[in-house]
Every structure is written in C-alpha cells, then in structure tokens.
C-alpha cells in the first residue's frame, strides 16, 4: 500500500558511516553509493525492512574497481532476496581505486529511517 493510502511514509535509506581501505577514497565511495541510493532503497522496501535498522555491509572491490562481493555484518536481518538485490545494485557500481591496489574493502552503514 502506498503512503497516500496509509498516511505513513515509506522507509527511506540514507548513507551513514563509510570506511575504506586499499586505495579507495571515502568521499568518492560515498558519492557513488548515494548516486544509487534509490535503487538500494527499492531493495530495502521490497524486503520489508523496518525503520530504525542500520544495515552494515562489507563490500570487496577488485583492482579494476568492480564489486566482488557484498556481505552483511552483524544482525543478519536481510533475506536472501534482499541481500541479492542489494548486491546486484552494488555490482553495477564502479569505484576508482589506486592503481597499485589489488583489492579494496569498504564498510558501509545504510540507515533505514
């Protein structure tokens, strides 16, 4: 049911803390994620994840800047379908990585509010 029908706003996603290692810029990573926030929000809404949840994701990125994997850290609140949806969105992202880096890791907090 839509917000108009229920009078309740749908949950929205914001990017919280982002930490990076391996030649990846935190600011650039955050900007890239924010560009795809609406697609990530659709995954979360489809998964029925409620407000007040922080999703902590560990993202591994290869030397070419492509996402290798996305894993949830902590609560395990994501269904397989929601995790797959989020991973699919991340795998479309391209991150600029220092040319000397073989692999980068990024931890991202997505807040459901």
N, C-alpha and C positions, 0 to 999 in steps of 0.2 A: 504494500500500500504506500502511496506517495505521501509526502509531507503535507500536501494540500488536504488529503483525505483524513489524515490522523491528527493534524495540528502539531506534530512532533517532527523536529528537524532530523534529517538523516545524519548518521555519524559522519564526521569529516576527519580526514587524515592530515597531520602536519609532520614535518621532519623535525625531530628532536636532535639529540647529540649525534654527531658523526665523528668517528675516529678512524684514522687511516694509517697504514704502514706500507712501506715498499714503493716510495717514489710517486705517490698519489697525493694531489692537493686536496685538502679537506674542503676548502671553499668551492673548488671546481666540482668535486664529487657531490656536494650538497646541491649545487645549482643543477646538475644533471638529473639528480633524483627528483628535485622539485618540478622539473620540466615534465616528468611522467607521473606526477602525483595523482592526477585524475584517474589514470589507468589503475594505479595501485589502490586508489580509493574504491573503485568498482570491484576489485578483488575482495577487499575487506567487507564491503557492503553485501556482496553476494555470499560471503562466508558467515554472515550474521554475527560478526564480532561486535560486542557492545562497547559503549563509551567507557573511558577511564582505563583502557588497556594500553600498555606500552608493548609494542612488538619489537623485540631486539633481534636483528638479523645480522648474520655474519656472511659477508659476500667475498668470494675469492675471485680475483681478476688476473687473467694471464698477461704475458708480456705485450700482447697486441692491444690490450685494453678491453678485451671481451670478458664478460662474466662467465666464470666456470661453474660456480655453484652458489646457492643461497640456502643457508640453514638458519633455523630459528634457535635462539639461545634462551634457555630458561623454561618458561611455563608450559610450552607445548600446546598452546591454545589454538593453533592453526589446524584445520582439517587438511587432509592430503590435497583436496581440490583447491583450497585457498592457497596453500603453500605453492602448488604448481602454478597457479595463476600469477602469484607474486614473482616467482622465479622466471616465468615467461616474460613478464614486463622488464625485469632486470636484465635478462639476456638480450634484450633489444637495445640496451644502453651501451654506449661506447665511452670508456673513460680514458683520458690522456694520462699515460704513465711514463715516467722517466725511462729513457731508452736503455739504461743499464739494468733495469729491474726485470727479474724473471717472473715474479708473481707479487701481486699486492693483495692485502686483506683490508677490508673495511667493515666496521661495525656501525650499524645504522639503527637508530631508535625511531620508529614510526609511532606517533601518538594518535590514538583514536579518541576524538573528542566530540 
